[in-house]
């Protein structure tokens, strides 16, 4: 299993929807910054938003196991193998991520509990 590099590409803010539905003073995601990088292996990377992880983990899992993202959906999504572009599920201020398969092997850095 390989590690996956997660890069925050863009923080967006849908101002017209936020004005209509968001709380006063709502702005772009305060949790992450553009250019921030995480590496995923067996678990959510420390510091990555839980909600973002829920939205992207299935793509991370696929890339960790060697999936060809060019074949996702109808084969018309991503032109480069080993890359996925995904977003979190915040409809007012979504964050866009680039997921990249790496050649670095994942290592469990904890002892699993077996009962």
GIVEN-V459511 format. One record per run of one state. SS is the DSSP state (H for helix, E for strand, C for the rest). FROM is the first residue (numbers start at 1). LEN is the number of residues. If there is no record, write none. Layout:
BEGIN
SS;FROM;LEN
SS;FROM;LEN
END
This chain:
BEGIN
C;1;1
E;2;10
C;12;3
H;15;7
C;22;15
E;37;4
C;41;9
H;50;15
C;65;4
H;69;3
C;72;11
E;83;5
C;88;7
E;95;11
C;106;10
END
